Amino acid sequence: MDDLAMPGQPVARHRIIRAMNPLLKRLQPYPFERLRQLHAGITPNPAFRPISLGIGEPKHATPELIKTALNASLSGLASYPATAGEPKLRQAMADWLQRRYSLALDPLTQILPVNGSREALFALAQTVIDPTRDGATVVCPNPFYQIYEGAALLAGTKIWFAPSDPARNFAVDWAAVPQAVWAKTQLLFVCSPGNPTGAVMGLDEWKLLFELSDQYGFVIASDECYSEIYFRDEPPLGSLQAAAQLGRQDFKNLIALTSLSKRSNVPGLRSGFVAGDAALIKPFLLYRTYHGSAMSPVVQSASIAAWNDEQHVLDNRALYRAKFAQVTPLLAAVMDVALPDAGFYLWAGIPERFHGDDAAFSCELLGFYNVVVLPGSYLARDAQGHNPGAGRIRMALVAETAECVEAAQRIVQFIQST
């Protein structure tokens, strides 16, 4: 409110409408806001305690070593942190990359701490995109993590959704992207292991993307925050690892993003890092210096402890494997669902009687059995004539095993009783 008045007259109060960034109007509601609105008029069956499989927020216990490091570093609150992070933190990240992927990256030029992969994905787009170029475009998977879309739209670009292949667990069909689209692409978002599908990209896919990046000059942002939760004997192939195997030691036009949230069960810590092309890390650091994205010294200390320890990661992975081993067969008996390659989601097809209406399935399940699941169509966009998430739901198996099993049993009962 501003005070406006002519001399000698009483003060009149008027609301001043100021111009807002018009790009904000291009944003769509976040999936969980849409889910809240969808469920607003539903009264869940009080005979069942509520169970949510909606939000992918890790619920396993935070490792004690991380809590200890936090408590021991509270004196760091008295200091401003450097945006580049402490050398010990970047070295811990480099050491982890060496152990995990057999990669030797320079912690000073090829690694940068970030406040979780989410904010880094958004900020990276603002750094690398030039919206003044004719037809500037961002390519991303479909279904996808909605931050990719928001980052592209607020950077002032177009977004093109690459088609997915249901026969390959909804893996992206990169070869189906037209050459005319690649020619205008400035940034490609990749998610492997994928959210929501759990699909992992192989070396042949990376080879194709690197060749396209070389041909058209776009940057690849590889979101790898689910890399440490997997169900196969082989850990998921990372983008930097793939580049090194293909002789791309300089990681040209490639940035990998990872996080402690899922790996170490600390979503509230908001800690991760980006790594890759030093020529991209340098301007990204400049952007972040102005953006005010420095990581708290307290969080840095806890992050060092987390990156330097692998036992808690092994224990965490074992919990997910045991959980999925119990839940997946229960649901597979009544739904189109299978054990994913990695991640903590089940991407399931709903029964035919719902005629592809995943929102109706979510509503009825909540009303009758007090279980929340996310409609798959909320995680995708209409492209190439259809929404690839329609007729599916995403279930986040993040709670303790007993709760997830109970939720699965209710879903089975729901499907069998209707």
Beta strands, then each sheet from edge to edge (+ up, - down):
strand 1: 2-4
strand 2: 12-14
strand 3: 51-52
strand 4: 111-114
strand 5: 137-140
strand 6: 158-161
strand 7: 164-165
strand 8: 171-172
strand 9: 185-191
strand 10: 219-223
strand 11: 254-259
strand 12: 272-276
strand 13: 345-349
strand 14: 371-372
strand 15: 374-375
strand 16: 392-396
sheet 1: 1+ 2-
sheet 2: 3+ 14+
sheet 3: 4+ 12- 11+ 10+ 9+ 5+ 6+
sheet 4: 7+ 8-
sheet 5: 13+ 16- 15+
end
